[in-house]
């Protein structure tokens, strides 16, 4: 639109000079005929008839020579003067103004155009700058993106390298752990191998001692037989030998007594016994030489007598002389009863006493009268066998319920009815404690027990009572690992409920002992031997060790679990039964005394024996001291003496040191501090009150 308007205006102004002349000429022609204004929007059209009048009036109005006042009744007519029409000035001014305005407009337009051009130039420059800036920004953005991508790639590479490093470190750690575990297993195997080698060597020493003892006995019997055979008349010839043999007998007996007192056999003892046997053999050789000389002299005498008899003239005299010689010889070869065992002759050797040796049940040749070598006492073995048989009999019977898929929900509800109260047992309040006992007692009594939205009863299956009783006993034993091993005082409320249930349900107590013996046969005490063909892993499992994915648990974990079992068992022994139940304690302090004396009569084992004895004394020692008094202190002195002496030869670890410190403290102070929580009477009407 602006370009079209500009073009018309230029065309109009192009012939403006000629138009001015034409306009002025035409204006001069028509000026005589035009009266007044001819321009303006308020003027009528030229074709209207009153233009002349209007023009005349306008002429009059514009005529300076015309009179404004006219006398009334007359009219003066003045001829028009020849003057320039005013409208021509107006038109020229208008045109000039118009032209000036057009010139201003043209200048304005030119200015606008110039401004627009400058603006467009600036816009173009701005566009170019923006475009350049945009390109620069894009370039910088691309560079930034590339840099960020490189940085991201670098970080990703670094993260990958870090992950690889961590994976390598983890692999190295796992490998190191595996190697450490393998070394530990190898060490354990080597330790067992060394122990077996030591047992084998000790057994060889024992057998050697037995052999030398038998050899010594045979030598003394041969010496006595030789003296008896030779006769009293030659006894003075064996004075030195008899004195030597008596001394050897006395020394050999002293050697055997020393071995029994020390409960130990070593190589010097064996060498000394061998030396005694050699000296006895030397004495027997001397006796044999003397006897040979005597027999030779007797034979020579007999020959001389025979020669004298042959020289006799008469056969009767010769026969008589021969008969006399024969009688004399018979008399010499058959001594009197007094001569058969003279007063100063040596007696036969005494029987071999019990000899101290290695703690193994597999070593052959160990007699039954040597309890220190036996893995278990006959009394404890009978008790262990009865409990184990009772468990296996019921385990076989209840297998039918455990393998029945249709009873899965029933078994699950029974487990919940047992696990929930057992896990919540504590002595915080009497109400809480008795509530847990009542729930468990109600279940074993055959009552319906609510479990969540369901109810369960042992009467729901013919084997339900046995199943729940065994499950409850197993759950109590497992508490030794899950809670008691880390919190010693937790053993006492659990033990209180165990004793109360044991009083009402004796079969529960037998199952409890069966599971306890399975987890720790040392609580019998029974040192289970490794059977022929039994692998190392199977053997360690019978001792209570656990394997995870074929890897043996660490020794400290094993000892921690065993200590929890010892705390639970000793807490059961030391627990005072409910006063309102007349049933005596089903497994009281007498069983603790039996366990302690039996384990001290067994050859000690490294780590485990010291751990169990220490936990047992800390938990039940105060009650045993109160019940057995000086006898208990005598047992502790035996423990401090002979037992720790034997233990020091095979064990140098922390458990042994703790046991030594505990025994020294007890014997020094003459008392044992009762453990925290043992004095709580959980059945008292007062919450947490002491007995």
C-alpha positions in Angstrom: 0.0 0.0 0.0 2.8 2.4 0.8 4.6 1.9 -2.5 1.3 2.4 -4.5 0.6 5.7 -2.7 4.1 6.9 -3.2 3.9 6.2 -6.9 0.6 8.2 -7.4 2.0 11.2 -5.5 5.1 11.2 -7.6 3.0 11.1 -10.8 0.9 14.0 -9.5 3.9 16.1 -8.6 5.8 15.4 -11.8 3.6 17.8 -13.9 3.0 20.3 -11.1 4.6 23.3 -12.8 2.5 23.1 -15.9 -0.6 22.5 -13.8 0.1 25.7 -11.9 0.0 27.7 -15.1 -3.1 26.0 -16.3 -4.9 26.5 -13.1 -4.1 30.2 -12.9 -5.2 30.7 -16.5 -8.5 29.0 -15.9 -9.0 30.8 -12.7 -8.6 34.1 -14.5 -11.2 33.1 -17.1 -13.9 32.2 -14.6 -13.2 34.8 -12.0 -15.7 37.4 -13.4 -18.4 34.8 -13.1 -17.6 33.5 -9.7 -19.0 35.3 -6.7 -17.9 34.2 -3.2 -16.2 31.0 -2.1 -16.1 28.1 -4.4 -14.3 25.7 -2.1 -15.4 24.0 1.1 -17.6 21.1 2.0 -20.4 23.4 3.1 -20.9 25.1 -0.3 -23.8 24.0 -2.5 -23.3 22.4 -5.9 -22.6 24.8 -8.9 -25.6 23.5 -10.8 -28.0 25.1 -8.3 -29.7 28.4 -9.5 -29.0 30.5 -6.5 -25.3 30.5 -7.0 -25.4 34.0 -8.6 -27.3 35.5 -5.7 -25.1 33.8 -3.2 -22.1 34.9 -5.2 -23.4 38.4 -5.3 -24.0 38.4 -1.7 -20.7 37.0 -1.1 -19.2 39.7 -3.4 -20.9 42.3 -1.5 -19.8 40.9 1.8 -16.3 40.7 0.4 -16.3 44.0 -1.4 -14.5 46.7 0.6 -16.0 49.4 -1.4 -19.5 48.4 -0.8 -21.5 50.4 1.7 -22.7 48.6 4.7 -25.5 51.0 5.3 -28.3 51.6 2.8 -30.8 54.3 3.2 -34.2 53.2 3.6 -36.2 53.2 0.5 -33.2 53.5 -1.9 -30.8 51.2 -3.4 -27.3 52.2 -4.6 -25.7 50.1 -7.3 -21.9 50.3 -7.5 -20.2 48.7 -10.4 -17.7 46.0 -9.4 -14.1 47.0 -9.3 -11.6 45.0 -11.1 -9.8 43.3 -8.2 -8.3 39.9 -7.9 -10.7 37.3 -6.7 -10.0 36.3 -3.2 -10.6 32.7 -3.8 -7.6 32.5 -6.0 -5.4 33.5 -3.0 -7.1 31.0 -0.9 -6.7 28.3 -3.5 -3.0 29.2 -3.9 -2.5 29.2 -0.2 -4.3 25.9 0.0 -2.3 24.5 -2.8 0.9 25.9 -1.4 0.0 24.5 2.0 -0.9 21.2 0.4 2.3 21.2 -1.5 4.2 22.1 1.6 2.4 19.4 3.5 3.2 17.1 0.6 6.8 18.2 0.7 6.8 17.6 4.4 5.1 14.3 3.9 7.6 13.4 1.2 10.4 14.4 3.5 8.8 12.6 6.3 8.4 9.6 4.0 12.0 9.9 2.9 13.0 10.2 6.6 10.7 7.3 7.4 12.2 5.4 4.5 15.7 6.3 5.6 14.7 5.4 9.2 13.2 2.2 7.9 16.2 1.5 5.8 18.4 2.2 8.8 16.1 0.1 10.9 16.1 -2.6 8.4 19.9 -2.4 8.2 20.0 -2.5 12.0 17.5 -5.4 11.9 19.6 -7.1 9.3 22.7 -6.5 11.4 20.9 -7.6 14.4 19.7 -10.7 12.5 23.2 -11.3 11.4 24.4 -10.8 14.9 21.7 -13.0 16.3 22.4 -15.5 13.6 26.1 -15.3 14.4 25.3 -15.4 18.1 23.0 -18.3 17.5 25.6 -20.1 15.5 28.1 -19.3 18.2 25.6 -20.5 20.8 24.9 -23.6 18.8 28.6 -24.2 18.4 29.2 -23.6 22.1 26.2 -25.8 22.9 27.6 -28.6 20.7 31.0 -28.2 22.2 29.4 -28.2 25.7 27.3 -31.2 24.8 30.4 -32.9 23.4 32.3 -31.9 26.5 29.5 -33.2 28.7 29.4 -36.3 26.7 33.1 -36.8 27.1 32.7 -36.0 30.8 29.8 -38.5 31.1 31.8 -41.1 29.1 34.8 -40.4 31.4 32.6 -40.7 34.5 31.0 -43.8 33.1 34.4 -45.2 32.3 35.6 -44.2 35.8 32.5 -45.8 37.3 33.0 -49.0 35.3 36.7 -49.0 36.3 35.6 -48.4 40.0 33.1 -51.2 39.8 35.7 -53.5 38.2 38.1 -52.5 40.9 35.5 -53.1 43.6 34.6 -56.4 42.0 38.2 -57.4 41.9 38.6 -56.3 45.5 35.5 -58.2 46.4 36.7 -61.2 44.5 40.0 -60.9 46.2 38.4 -60.6 49.6 36.1 -63.6 48.8 39.2 -65.5 47.6 41.1 -64.5 50.7 38.1 -65.5 52.9 37.9 -68.8 51.0 41.6 -69.3 51.4 41.4 -68.3 55.1 38.5 -70.7 55.6 40.4 -73.4 53.7 43.4 -72.7 55.9 41.2 -72.8 58.9 39.6 -76.1 57.8 43.1 -77.4 56.9 44.3 -76.3 60.4 41.3 -78.0 62.0 42.1 -81.1 60.0 45.7 -80.8 60.8 44.8 -80.3 64.5 42.6 -83.4 64.4 45.4 -85.2 62.6 48.0 -84.1 65.1 45.6 -85.0 67.9 45.1 -88.4 66.4 48.8 -88.7 66.0 49.3 -87.7 69.6 46.7 -90.2 70.6 48.4 -92.9 68.5 51.7 -92.1 70.1 50.2 -92.0 73.6 48.5 -95.3 72.8 51.8 -96.7 71.6 53.4 -95.5 74.9 50.6 -97.2 76.8 51.0 -100.4 74.9 54.8 -100.2 75.4 54.3 -99.7 79.1 51.9 -102.7 79.2 54.5 -104.7 77.2 57.3 -103.7 79.6 55.0 -104.5 82.5 54.2 -107.9 81.1 57.9 -108.4 80.3 58.8 -107.4 83.9 56.2 -109.7 85.3 57.5 -112.6 83.2 61.0 -111.8 84.3 60.1 -111.8 88.0 58.2 -115.1 87.5 61.2 -116.6 85.8 63.5 -115.4 88.6 61.2 -116.8 91.3 60.9 -120.1 89.4 64.6 -120.4 89.0 65.2 -119.9 92.7 62.5 -122.4 93.6 63.9 -125.0 91.3 67.5 -124.7 92.4 66.9 -125.4 96.1 67.5 -123.7 99.4 71.1 -125.0 99.7 72.1 -122.7 96.8 70.1 -119.6 97.9 73.2 -117.8 99.2 74.5 -117.7 95.7 71.6 -115.5 94.5 71.8 -112.8 97.3 72.9 -110.0 94.9 70.4 -110.9 92.3 67.6 -111.0 94.8 68.5 -107.6 96.2 68.6 -106.2 92.6 65.2 -107.7 91.7 63.6 -106.4 94.9 64.9 -102.9 94.1 63.7 -103.2 90.5 60.2 -104.3 91.7 60.0 -101.4 94.1 61.1 -98.9 91.4 58.8 -100.3 88.8 55.8 -100.1 91.2 56.8 -96.5 92.0 56.9 -95.7 88.3 53.4 -97.1 87.7 52.1 -95.2 90.7 53.6 -92.0 89.3 52.0 -92.5 85.9 48.6 -93.1 87.5 49.0 -90.0 89.7 50.0 -87.8 86.9 47.4 -89.3 84.4 50.1 -89.0 81.8 52.6 -91.3 80.0 55.7 -89.9 78.4 58.7 -91.3 76.7 61.1 -91.0 79.7 58.7 -93.2 81.7 58.7 -95.7 78.8 62.5 -95.6 78.6 62.8 -96.0 82.4 60.4 -99.1 82.3 62.5 -100.5 79.5 65.7 -100.0 81.5 64.1 -101.8 84.5 63.2 -104.7 82.2 66.8 -104.8 80.9 68.2 -104.8 84.4 65.8 -107.6 85.3 66.9 -109.5 82.2 70.5 -109.1 83.3 69.6 -110.4 86.7 67.9 -113.4 85.1 70.9 -114.0 82.9 73.1 -114.1 85.9 70.7 -116.4 87.7 70.7 -118.6 84.6 74.5 -118.8 84.6 74.6 -119.6 88.3 72.0 -122.3 87.8 73.9 -123.7 84.9 77.1 -123.9 87.0 75.1 -125.6 89.8 73.6 -128.1 87.4 77.0 -128.7 85.8 78.6 -129.4 89.3 75.7 -131.7 90.1 76.2 -133.6 86.9 79.9 -133.9 87.5 79.3 -135.2 91.0 76.8 -137.7 89.7 79.3 -138.9 87.2 82.0 -139.3 89.8 79.6 -141.3 92.0 78.7 -143.5 89.1 82.3 -144.2 88.4 82.9 -145.1 92.1 79.9 -147.4 92.0 81.2 -149.3 88.9 84.5 -149.9 90.7 82.7 -151.7 93.5 83.2 -155.4 93.5 79.8 -156.4 94.2 76.7 -155.6 92.0 74.5 -155.3 95.1 76.9 -152.7 96.5 77.0 -151.0 93.1 73.3 -151.1 92.8 72.8 -149.8 96.3 75.3 -147.0 95.6 73.5 -146.2 92.4 70.1 -146.3 94.2 71.5 -144.0 96.8 72.8 -141.6 94.2 69.5 -141.7 92.4 67.7 -141.0 95.7 70.0 -138.2 96.4 69.5 -136.7 93.0 65.8 -137.0 93.3 65.9 -135.4 96.7 67.9 -132.5 95.2 65.5 -132.0 92.3 62.3 -132.1 94.5 62.6 -129.6 97.3 60.3 -129.5 100.3 57.3 -127.2 100.4 59.3 -124.7 102.5 62.0 -124.7 99.9 59.5 -124.2 97.1 58.8 -120.6 98.3 61.5 -119.3 100.6 60.9 -116.4 102.8 63.3 -114.2 100.9 62.2 -115.1 97.4 60.7 -112.4 95.2 57.0 -112.5 94.6 55.5 -112.1 91.2 54.8 -108.6 89.9 51.6 -106.9 90.8 48.9 -106.4 88.1 49.2 -103.4 85.9 47.2 -100.5 87.3 45.2 -98.0 85.2 47.6 -96.0 83.0 46.8 -92.4 81.9 46.6 -92.0 78.2 45.0 -90.2 75.3 41.3 -89.3 75.2 40.0 -91.5 72.4 37.3 -94.1 72.2 38.8 -95.5 69.0 42.2 -96.4 70.4 42.3 -100.2 70.8 43.5 -101.8 73.9 42.3 -99.3 76.5 40.8 -101.3 79.3 37.5 -100.4 80.9 39.1 -99.7 84.3 40.8 -96.5 82.9 38.0 -93.9 83.0 40.3 -91.0 82.0 40.6 -92.4 78.5 36.9 -93.3 78.0 34.7 -91.0 76.0 31.8 -91.4 78.4 31.1 -93.0 81.7 28.9 -96.1 81.8 26.3 -94.2 83.8 26.1 -91.3 81.4 26.2 -93.6 78.4 23.2 -95.5 79.7 21.3 -92.2 80.3 22.3 -90.9 76.9 21.2 -94.1 75.2 17.8 -94.1 76.9 17.1 -90.5 75.9 18.2 -91.1 72.4 16.2 -94.2 72.0 13.1 -92.4 73.4 13.6 -89.6 70.9 14.2 -91.9 67.8 11.2 -94.0 68.7 8.8 -91.0 68.7 10.6 -89.3 65.8 9.9 -92.4 63.6 6.2 -92.4 64.7 5.6 -88.6 64.2 7.2 -88.8 60.7 3.7 -89.8 59.3 2.3 -86.5 60.4 5.2 -84.5 59.2 5.1 -86.1 55.7 1.3 -85.7 55.3 0.6 -82.9 52.7 -3.0 -82.5 53.9 -1.8 -81.6 57.4 0.4 -78.7 56.2 -2.0 -76.1 57.6 -2.3 -77.9 60.9 1.4 -78.2 61.3 1.8 -74.5 60.5 -0.8 -73.5 63.1 1.0 -75.7 65.7 4.2 -74.0 64.9 2.7 -70.5 65.3 1.1 -71.6 68.6 4.5 -72.5 69.9 6.9 -70.0 68.2 4.9 -66.8 69.2 4.8 -67.4 72.9 8.3 -68.9 73.2 9.9 -66.0 71.3 8.1 -63.5 73.6 9.2 -65.1 76.9 10.8 -62.6 79.3 10.7 -61.7 82.9 9.6 -58.1 82.4 6.3 -58.6 84.3 4.7 -61.5 86.1 1.5 -61.2 83.9 3.5 -61.3 80.7 5.5 -64.3 81.9 2.6 -66.3 83.2 0.6 -65.6 80.0 3.2 -67.3 77.9 3.4 -70.2 80.2 -0.4 -70.6 80.3 -0.6 -70.6 76.5 2.1 -73.3 76.2 0.6 -75.4 79.0 -2.8 -75.1 77.5 -1.5 -76.4 74.2 0.1 -79.5 75.7 -2.9 -80.1 77.9 -5.1 -80.5 74.8 -7.1 -77.2 75.0 -8.0 -75.1 72.0 -5.4 -72.4 71.5 -6.2 -69.3 69.4 -3.7 -68.6 66.6 -4.6 -65.5 64.7 -8.1 -66.1 63.3 -7.9 -69.8 63.7 -7.7 -72.3 66.7 -5.5 -75.3 67.0 -5.4 -78.3 69.4 -3.1 -81.2 69.8 -6.2 -83.4 69.5 -6.5 -82.4 65.9 -4.4 -85.4 64.9 -3.5 -88.7 66.8 0.1 -87.7 66.7 -0.5 -84.0 67.5 0.6 -84.3 71.1 3.9 -85.9 70.3 4.5 -83.5 67.4 3.8 -80.4 69.5 5.8 -81.7 72.4 8.9 -82.4 70.3 8.5 -79.1 68.4 8.2 -77.2 71.7 11.3 -78.9 73.1 13.3 -78.2 70.0 12.2 -74.5 70.0 13.4 -74.1 73.6 16.8 -75.6 72.8 17.1 -73.3 69.7 16.6 -70.3 72.1 20.2 -70.9 73.3 21.5 -69.9 69.9 19.0 -67.1 69.0 18.9 -65.3 72.4 20.7 -66.8 75.3 24.2 -66.9 73.7 24.0 -63.1 73.4 22.1 -62.3 76.6 23.0 -64.6 79.5 20.2 -63.3 81.8 17.6 -64.4 79.2 18.3 -68.0 80.1 16.5 -67.8 83.5 12.9 -67.0 82.5 13.2 -69.6 79.7 14.6 -72.2 82.2 11.7 -71.4 84.6 9.1 -72.3 82.0 11.1 -75.3 80.9 11.1 -76.7 84.5 7.4 -75.9 85.0 6.5 -77.7 81.7 8.8 -80.6 82.6 7.1 -81.1 85.9 3.6 -81.3 84.3 4.7 -83.1 81.1 7.7 -85.5 81.7 8.0 -86.5 78.1 8.7 -82.8 77.2 11.8 -82.9 79.4 13.1 -86.0 77.8 12.7 -84.5 74.3 14.4 -81.3 75.7 17.4 -83.4 76.7 17.4 -85.3 73.4 17.7 -82.1 71.4 20.2 -80.7 73.8 22.4 -83.8 73.4 22.1 -83.6 69.6 23.3 -80.0 69.6 26.0 -80.5 72.1 27.0 -84.1 73.1 29.5 -82.6 75.6 26.5 -81.8 77.8 26.1 -85.6 78.5 29.2 -85.5 78.7 30.0 -87.8 75.7 33.1 -87.3 73.5 31.7 -88.9 70.4 34.4 -90.7 68.4 34.9 -90.6 64.6 33.5 -93.8 63.2 35.1 -95.9 60.5 34.2 -94.5 57.1 32.7 -91.3 58.6 33.8 -88.2 56.7 35.3 -85.2 58.6 32.2 -83.1 57.9 29.8 -85.7 59.2 32.0 -86.2 62.3 32.1 -82.4 63.0 28.3 -82.2 62.6 27.9 -84.8 65.4 30.0 -82.6 67.6 27.6 -79.7 67.0 29.4 -77.8 64.2 27.4 -76.3 61.4 28.2 -76.0 57.7 26.8 -73.4 55.3 27.1 -74.3 51.7 29.8 -76.8 52.6 31.8 -74.2 54.6 32.6 -74.9 58.2 31.5 -72.2 60.6 34.1 -70.2 62.5 35.3 -71.5 65.8 34.1 -68.5 67.8 30.6 -68.9 66.4 30.6 -72.6 67.4 31.8 -71.8 70.9 29.3 -69.0 71.3 26.4 -71.3 70.5 27.8 -74.0 72.8 28.1 -71.5 75.6 24.4 -70.6 75.1 23.5 -74.3 75.5 25.6 -74.6 78.6 23.9 -71.5 80.1 20.4 -72.9 79.3 21.2 -76.4 80.8 22.8 -75.0 83.9 20.0 -72.5 84.4 17.5 -75.4 84.2 19.5 -77.3 86.9 19.7 -74.2 89.2 16.1 -73.1 88.7 13.9 -73.3 91.8 10.5 -74.9 90.9 7.1 -73.3 91.5 6.1 -73.3 95.2 2.5 -74.2 94.4 3.6 -77.4 92.5 4.5 -80.3 94.8 6.3 -82.2 92.1 10.1 -82.2 92.8 12.6 -80.7 90.4 12.8 -83.2 87.4 16.4 -82.4 86.7 18.0 -80.6 89.6 21.4 -79.9 91.1 22.3 -83.6 91.4 22.5 -83.8 87.6 24.7 -80.8 87.6 27.1 -82.5 90.1 27.1 -85.6 87.9 27.9 -83.6 84.8 30.7 -81.7 86.4 32.4 -84.7 88.0 32.0 -86.8 84.8 33.5 -84.2 82.6 36.5 -83.8 85.0 37.0 -87.6 84.7 37.3 -87.3 80.9 40.5 -86.2 79.1 40.0 -82.5 78.3 39.3 -81.2 74.8 40.7 -77.9 73.5 38.4 -74.8 73.7 35.1 -76.6 74.2 35.7 -78.1 77.6 37.0 -74.9 79.1 34.1 -72.9 77.6 31.4 -75.3 78.9 32.9 -75.6 82.4 33.3 -71.9 82.7 29.7 -71.2 81.7 28.4 -73.9 83.9 30.2 -72.7 87.0 29.2 -69.0 86.4 25.5 -70.0 86.0 25.0 -72.9 88.5 28.2 -72.8 90.5 26.8 -70.7 93.4 23.9 -73.2 93.9 26.2 -76.2 93.7 28.5 -74.5 96.3 25.5 -73.9 98.6 24.3 -77.5 98.2 27.6 -79.4 98.4 29.9 -77.1 100.3 33.4 -78.3 100.9 33.0 -81.2 98.5 32.4 -78.8 95.7 35.5 -76.8 96.6 37.5 -80.1 96.6 36.2 -80.7 93.0 37.4 -77.2 92.1 40.8 -77.9 93.5 41.0 -81.1 91.4 39.9 -79.0 88.5 42.6 -76.4 89.2 45.3 -79.1 89.6 45.1 -82.3 87.5 42.5 -81.2 85.0 44.1 -77.8 84.1 47.5 -79.5 84.1 46.3 -81.8 81.4 44.4 -79.0 79.6 47.5 -76.7 79.5 49.3 -79.3 77.4 46.7 -79.1 74.6 45.0 -75.8 75.0 46.4 -72.2 75.1 43.4 -70.2 74.0 41.2 -67.7 75.7 38.6 -70.1 77.1 41.3 -71.9 79.1 42.6 -68.6 80.4 39.1 -67.5 81.5 38.6 -70.8 83.3 41.9 -70.5 85.1 41.0 -67.0 86.2 37.5 -68.0 87.4 38.8 -71.0 89.4 41.5 -68.9 91.0 39.0 -66.2 92.0 36.5 -68.7 93.4 39.1 -70.6 95.5 40.7 -67.3 96.6 37.4 -65.6 97.7 35.7 -68.9 98.8 32.5 -68.0 97.1 30.8 -67.7 93.6 28.8 -64.6 92.7 25.3 -65.5 91.6 24.6 -64.4 88.0 22.2 -61.5 87.3 18.7 -62.7 86.9 19.0 -66.1 88.6 17.4 -64.8 91.8 14.3 -63.6 90.1 11.1 -65.4 91.2 9.0 -65.2 88.0 6.0 -66.8 89.7 5.9 -64.3 92.5 2.8 -62.0 92.8 5.2 -59.1 92.7 6.4 -58.1 89.3 10.0 -58.9 89.0 10.2 -59.6 92.7 13.1 -61.6 94.1 12.6 -64.9 95.7 
